[in-house]
Amino acid sequence: MPNDPDLVHLISLTRVPQVGCIHAKILLQHFGTAEAVFKAPVSLLEKLEGIGRIRAQSIRSFRDFSRSEKEIHFLERYRISALTMSDAAYPQRLLLCYDAPVLLYYKGSADLNQPKVISIVGTRRYSEYGKQITEKLIRDITLHRVLVVSGLAFGIDAIAHKTALRQSLQTVGVLAHGLSTLYPPEHTLLSKDMTKQGGLLTEFMSDIKPDKHHFPIRNRIVAGMSDATVVTETGVKGGSMITADLANGYHKEVFTFPGRTTDLKSAGCHWLIRNNQASLISNGQELIKGMGWEEKKTAAKADQQDLFMTLNSHEQRIVNLLKERESMHIEVINAISGFTASEHAAALLSLEMKDIIYSLPGRIYKLKS
């Protein structure tokens, strides 16, 4: 439930004309709180890199705080969480993305920071082949308890959400509109099931309606909050290709399934493979292997290390973090640990030398089991 005293100002900051999430992050990093941003003089605001006089004046002239107060009432009434970037429940993987939203609205029960998170995307006009490989992919990864993220659109998105629910996996839909509506309306019942076994996530205020420009914006969250994006079936154009491109830009893993060379519905997948924008997989096991998520039967070795190896405070802190989340990006470890850059680097190197942790592609670290 919303309980941040600065929330009215933070919501308001996201509504200031010409101030996007990147500008908002610059302002918050400099001033500390959204309230302080609104109280700052134009002369100080305009000196910040990327802000300038026009944005500074737009901030100072903003007056509609009452609309933000109404939004908080909406959140409280419908038990929706407002997640700020300093909130532990905020998707930590998103913090590594330069254009992460400073505020997210979330209704659901799933932990958005589970050890394994994948996004599954694809065409709205799927073939029977696309449906089958999407369903089989999720069945293959069920035992690994992966959080499945998609966009709740028609087609592959909906198939991914529904299959995850059937497999008792948690699944989160990222929306291109506010939480006072649901698009497409045909997925209303599906969305209700997802809030019980997953959730709905958006950066848009409650009264924002679906708009074609919102969907590419939404896709960056789908890509950014996941460890990897899987494109099961897509043409050469569309939201799935945008999501794959965003994932690559965020240095995330991208996987895709091949189709027949003559099948236009797989043409986008072939393009990704041909241009080294995605790794080819044919089943869920290959995805799990590609992510380094295989279960290793060497737990006794790790226990012995815990019992007999002496770690300094920095090393122990990193080990404890990896025990909680299984695998973490180097920048997330750095941000949470609070160490200096040199302390952080020394601790990671020492743990690797002691054979306690190892690195995965994309600068992700994991405990050796």
C-alpha positions as CSV (number, residue, x, y, z in Angstrom):
1,M,0.0,0.0,0.0
2,P,1.2,3.6,-0.7
3,N,2.9,5.0,2.4
4,D,5.7,7.2,1.0
5,P,5.2,10.8,2.2
6,D,6.9,12.0,-0.9
7,L,4.6,10.0,-3.2
8,V,2.4,12.9,-4.2
9,H,5.4,14.8,-5.4
10,L,6.9,11.8,-7.1
11,I,3.7,11.1,-9.0
12,S,3.6,14.8,-9.9
13,L,7.1,14.7,-11.2
14,T,6.2,11.9,-13.7
15,R,3.4,14.2,-15.0
16,V,5.5,17.3,-15.6
17,P,5.5,18.1,-19.4
18,Q,8.9,17.4,-21.1
19,V,10.3,15.6,-18.0
20,G,10.8,12.0,-18.9
21,C,12.1,9.1,-16.7
22,I,15.7,9.9,-17.5
23,H,15.3,13.6,-16.5
24,A,13.4,12.6,-13.4
25,K,16.2,10.2,-12.4
26,I,18.8,13.0,-12.8
27,L,16.7,15.3,-10.7
28,L,16.1,12.8,-7.9
29,Q,19.7,11.8,-7.8
30,H,20.7,15.5,-7.4
31,F,18.0,16.7,-5.0
32,G,17.2,13.5,-3.1
33,T,13.4,13.8,-3.1
34,A,10.7,14.9,-5.5
35,E,9.5,17.5,-3.1
36,A,12.9,19.1,-3.1
37,V,12.8,19.1,-6.9
38,F,9.6,21.2,-7.0
39,K,11.0,23.6,-4.4
40,A,14.3,24.2,-6.2
41,P,14.6,27.5,-8.0
42,V,14.8,27.7,-11.8
43,S,18.3,29.0,-11.6
44,L,19.5,25.8,-9.9
45,L,17.3,23.4,-12.0
46,E,18.4,24.7,-15.3
47,K,22.1,24.1,-14.5
48,L,21.6,20.4,-14.3
49,E,22.9,18.5,-17.3
50,G,19.9,17.5,-19.6
51,I,17.4,19.7,-17.8
52,G,17.8,23.3,-19.2
53,R,15.6,26.3,-18.8
54,I,12.5,25.0,-20.5
55,R,12.2,21.9,-18.4
56,A,13.2,23.9,-15.3
57,Q,10.3,26.4,-15.9
58,S,7.9,23.5,-16.6
59,I,8.8,22.0,-13.2
60,R,8.4,25.3,-11.3
61,S,5.1,26.1,-13.0
62,F,3.5,22.7,-12.2
63,R,0.5,23.1,-9.8
64,D,-1.8,20.1,-10.3
65,F,-0.8,18.2,-7.2
66,S,-4.5,17.4,-6.5
67,R,-4.6,14.9,-9.4
68,S,-1.7,13.1,-7.8
69,E,-3.5,13.0,-4.5
70,K,-6.5,11.4,-6.2
71,E,-4.2,8.8,-7.7
72,I,-3.0,7.8,-4.2
73,H,-6.6,7.4,-3.2
74,F,-7.1,5.1,-6.2
75,L,-4.1,3.0,-5.2
76,E,-5.3,2.7,-1.7
77,R,-8.8,1.7,-2.7
78,Y,-7.7,-1.0,-5.1
79,R,-4.7,-2.2,-3.0
80,I,-2.2,-1.2,-5.7
81,S,1.5,-0.8,-4.7
82,A,3.5,2.2,-5.8
83,L,7.1,1.0,-6.3
84,T,9.8,3.6,-6.3
85,M,13.4,3.0,-7.3
86,S,14.5,2.8,-3.7
87,D,11.8,0.2,-2.8
88,A,13.1,-3.3,-2.3
89,A,10.1,-4.6,-4.2
90,Y,10.9,-2.6,-7.3
91,P,12.3,-4.9,-10.1
92,Q,16.0,-4.6,-9.3
93,R,17.0,-5.7,-12.8
94,L,15.4,-2.6,-14.2
95,L,17.7,-0.4,-12.1
96,L,20.5,-1.4,-14.6
97,C,18.5,0.1,-17.5
98,Y,19.3,3.8,-18.1
99,D,15.6,4.6,-18.9
100,A,14.0,2.7,-16.0
101,P,10.8,4.3,-14.7
102,V,11.1,6.2,-11.4
103,L,7.7,4.9,-10.4
104,L,5.8,1.7,-11.1
105,Y,2.2,0.6,-10.2
106,Y,1.8,-3.0,-9.2
107,K,-1.2,-5.2,-8.4
108,G,-0.3,-8.8,-7.6
109,S,1.3,-11.3,-5.3
110,A,4.5,-12.3,-7.2
111,D,8.0,-11.3,-6.1
112,L,9.3,-9.3,-9.0
113,N,12.9,-10.1,-7.9
114,Q,12.8,-13.9,-8.1
115,P,16.1,-15.6,-9.0
116,K,15.0,-16.6,-12.5
117,V,12.9,-14.3,-14.6
118,I,12.3,-14.6,-18.4
119,S,10.1,-12.7,-20.8
120,I,8.3,-14.5,-23.5
121,V,7.0,-12.5,-26.5
122,G,5.8,-13.2,-30.0
123,T,3.3,-12.4,-32.7
124,R,-0.4,-11.7,-32.1
125,R,-1.3,-13.7,-35.2
126,Y,0.4,-16.9,-34.2
127,S,0.5,-20.3,-36.0
128,E,-0.3,-23.7,-34.4
129,Y,3.5,-24.2,-34.4
130,G,4.0,-21.0,-32.4
131,K,1.4,-22.0,-29.9
132,Q,2.9,-25.4,-29.4
133,I,6.5,-24.3,-29.0
134,T,5.5,-21.6,-26.5
135,E,3.5,-24.0,-24.4
136,K,6.2,-26.6,-24.5
137,L,8.9,-24.1,-23.6
138,I,7.0,-23.3,-20.4
139,R,6.3,-26.9,-19.6
140,D,10.1,-27.6,-20.0
141,I,11.1,-24.9,-17.5
142,T,8.4,-25.5,-14.9
143,L,10.6,-27.4,-12.5
144,H,13.0,-24.4,-12.4
145,R,10.3,-22.1,-11.0
146,V,10.8,-19.3,-13.5
147,L,8.8,-16.1,-13.3
148,V,7.2,-15.6,-16.7
149,V,6.8,-12.0,-17.9
150,S,4.9,-10.8,-21.0
151,G,2.7,-8.0,-22.3
152,L,-0.9,-9.6,-21.9
153,A,-1.5,-9.0,-25.6
154,F,-3.4,-11.3,-27.9
155,G,-1.4,-14.2,-29.3
156,I,1.9,-15.5,-27.9
157,D,1.7,-13.2,-24.9
158,A,-1.6,-14.6,-23.7
159,I,-0.5,-18.2,-24.5
160,A,2.6,-17.6,-22.3
161,H,0.5,-16.3,-19.4
162,K,-2.2,-19.0,-19.6
163,T,0.4,-21.8,-19.9
164,A,2.3,-20.5,-16.9
165,L,-0.9,-20.4,-14.8
166,R,-1.7,-24.0,-15.8
167,Q,1.8,-25.0,-14.8
168,S,1.5,-23.2,-11.5
169,L,4.2,-20.8,-12.4
170,Q,3.8,-17.1,-11.5
171,T,3.4,-14.7,-14.4
172,V,3.4,-10.9,-14.7
173,G,1.7,-8.9,-17.4
174,V,3.3,-5.5,-18.2
175,L,0.6,-3.1,-19.4
176,A,0.6,-0.2,-21.8
177,H,-2.1,1.7,-19.8
178,G,-3.3,2.4,-16.3
179,L,-4.8,0.0,-13.9
180,S,-8.4,1.4,-14.1
181,T,-8.9,-0.4,-17.4
182,L,-7.7,-3.6,-19.1
183,Y,-6.6,-4.0,-22.7
184,P,-7.6,-6.1,-24.4
185,P,-10.9,-6.4,-22.5
186,E,-11.1,-10.1,-23.5
187,H,-8.3,-10.8,-21.1
188,T,-10.1,-9.4,-18.0
189,L,-10.6,-12.9,-16.5
190,L,-7.1,-13.9,-17.3
191,S,-5.8,-10.7,-15.6
192,K,-7.7,-11.5,-12.5
193,D,-6.1,-15.0,-12.3
194,M,-2.7,-13.4,-12.8
195,T,-3.1,-11.0,-9.9
196,K,-3.6,-14.1,-7.7
197,Q,-0.7,-16.0,-9.2
198,G,1.6,-13.3,-10.5
199,G,0.6,-9.7,-11.1
200,L,0.0,-6.7,-13.4
201,L,2.6,-4.0,-13.7
202,T,2.6,-0.6,-15.4
203,E,4.3,2.8,-15.2
204,F,1.1,4.6,-16.4
205,M,-1.3,6.3,-14.0
206,S,-4.8,4.8,-13.5
207,D,-6.6,7.0,-16.1
208,I,-4.2,6.5,-18.9
209,K,-5.8,4.6,-21.8
210,P,-4.1,2.3,-24.3
211,D,-2.3,4.2,-27.0
212,K,-0.2,2.8,-29.9
213,H,2.8,4.9,-28.6
214,H,2.6,3.3,-25.2
215,F,3.3,-0.2,-26.3
216,P,7.0,0.3,-27.3
217,I,7.4,2.2,-24.0
218,R,5.9,-0.8,-22.2
219,N,8.2,-3.2,-24.0
220,R,11.3,-1.8,-22.3
221,I,10.0,-2.9,-19.0
222,V,9.3,-6.4,-20.3
223,A,12.9,-6.6,-21.5
224,G,14.5,-4.8,-18.6
225,M,13.0,-6.7,-15.7
226,S,13.9,-10.1,-17.1
227,D,17.1,-12.1,-17.2
228,A,16.4,-13.1,-20.8
229,T,13.9,-12.5,-23.5
230,V,12.6,-15.4,-25.6
231,V,10.9,-14.8,-28.9
232,T,9.0,-17.8,-29.9
233,E,7.4,-16.7,-33.2
234,T,7.4,-13.3,-34.9
235,G,7.5,-11.6,-38.3
236,V,10.2,-9.0,-39.1
237,K,8.2,-6.1,-37.7
238,G,6.3,-5.6,-34.5
239,G,6.5,-5.3,-30.8
240,S,8.4,-8.6,-30.3
241,M,11.3,-7.3,-32.4
242,I,11.3,-4.1,-30.5
243,T,11.5,-6.0,-27.2
244,A,14.3,-8.2,-28.5
245,D,16.2,-5.0,-29.6
246,L,15.7,-3.4,-26.2
247,A,16.9,-6.6,-24.5
248,N,20.1,-6.6,-26.6
249,G,20.6,-2.9,-25.7
250,Y,20.3,-3.7,-22.0
251,H,22.9,-6.5,-22.5
252,K,20.3,-9.2,-21.7
253,E,20.3,-12.6,-23.2
254,V,17.9,-13.1,-26.1
255,F,16.8,-16.5,-27.4
256,T,14.6,-17.5,-30.3
257,F,13.1,-20.6,-32.0
258,P,13.7,-21.3,-35.7
259,G,10.8,-22.0,-38.0
260,R,10.6,-23.2,-41.6
261,T,12.6,-21.0,-43.9
262,T,9.5,-20.2,-45.9
263,D,7.3,-19.3,-42.9
264,L,6.8,-15.5,-42.7
265,K,5.6,-15.8,-39.1
266,S,9.2,-17.0,-38.2
267,A,11.0,-14.5,-40.4
268,G,11.8,-12.2,-37.4
269,C,13.2,-15.1,-35.5
270,H,15.4,-16.0,-38.5
271,W,16.5,-12.4,-38.8
272,L,17.6,-12.3,-35.1
273,I,19.6,-15.5,-35.5
274,R,21.2,-14.4,-38.8
275,N,22.3,-11.1,-37.3
276,N,23.6,-12.6,-34.1
277,Q,20.9,-10.8,-32.1
278,A,19.6,-14.0,-30.5
279,S,20.7,-17.5,-29.7
280,L,18.9,-20.4,-31.3
281,I,17.1,-22.8,-29.0
282,S,14.7,-25.7,-29.8
283,N,13.5,-26.4,-26.2
284,G,13.4,-25.2,-22.7
285,Q,16.3,-27.3,-21.6
286,E,18.6,-25.4,-24.0
287,L,17.3,-22.1,-22.5
288,I,18.1,-23.3,-19.0
289,K,21.6,-24.4,-20.1
290,G,22.2,-21.2,-21.9
291,M,21.3,-19.2,-18.7
292,G,23.5,-21.5,-16.5
293,W,20.5,-22.5,-14.5
294,E,21.1,-26.3,-14.5
295,E,20.8,-27.9,-11.1
296,K,24.2,-29.2,-9.9
297,K,24.4,-32.1,-7.4
298,T,27.4,-30.7,-5.5
299,A,25.7,-29.0,-2.6
300,A,27.9,-30.8,-0.1
301,K,30.9,-29.0,-1.5
302,A,29.2,-25.6,-0.9
303,D,28.3,-26.6,2.6
304,Q,31.9,-27.6,3.3
305,Q,33.1,-24.2,2.0
306,D,30.6,-22.5,4.3
307,L,31.9,-24.5,7.3
308,F,35.7,-24.3,6.7
309,M,36.5,-21.3,4.7
310,T,37.0,-18.0,6.5
311,L,35.5,-15.0,4.6
312,N,36.0,-11.3,5.4
313,S,33.0,-9.1,5.9
314,H,32.8,-7.9,2.3
315,E,33.0,-11.4,0.9
316,Q,30.5,-12.7,3.4
317,R,28.1,-9.9,2.4
318,I,28.2,-10.9,-1.3
319,V,27.8,-14.6,-0.4
320,N,24.7,-13.7,1.7
321,L,23.2,-11.6,-1.2
322,L,23.7,-14.5,-3.7
323,K,22.1,-17.0,-1.3
324,E,19.0,-14.8,-1.2
325,R,18.7,-14.2,-4.9
326,E,20.7,-17.1,-6.4
327,S,22.2,-14.9,-9.2
328,M,22.8,-11.2,-9.5
329,H,24.2,-8.6,-11.9
330,I,27.5,-7.1,-10.8
331,E,26.0,-3.6,-10.7
332,V,23.1,-4.8,-8.5
333,I,25.6,-6.4,-6.1
334,N,27.5,-3.2,-6.1
335,A,24.5,-1.0,-5.4
336,I,23.1,-3.2,-2.6
337,S,26.4,-4.0,-0.9
338,G,27.3,-0.4,-0.4
339,F,31.0,-1.1,-0.9
340,T,33.5,1.2,-2.7
341,A,34.4,0.2,-6.3
342,S,37.8,-1.2,-5.1
343,E,36.3,-3.2,-2.2
344,H,33.6,-4.6,-4.5
345,A,36.1,-5.7,-7.2
346,A,38.5,-7.2,-4.6
347,A,35.7,-9.2,-2.9
348,L,34.4,-10.6,-6.2
349,L,37.9,-11.5,-7.4
350,S,38.7,-13.2,-4.1
351,L,35.5,-15.2,-4.1
352,E,36.2,-16.4,-7.6
353,M,39.7,-17.4,-6.7
354,K,38.3,-19.3,-3.7
355,D,36.0,-21.1,-6.1
356,I,32.9,-19.9,-4.2
357,I,31.2,-17.9,-7.0
358,Y,31.4,-17.9,-10.8
359,S,30.4,-15.4,-13.5
360,L,27.7,-16.0,-16.2
361,P,27.4,-14.1,-19.5
362,G,26.2,-10.5,-19.0
363,R,28.3,-9.9,-15.8
364,I,26.0,-12.0,-13.7
365,Y,27.4,-13.8,-10.6
366,K,26.2,-17.0,-9.0
367,L,27.2,-19.2,-6.1
368,K,28.8,-22.5,-7.0
369,S,26.6,-25.2,-5.7
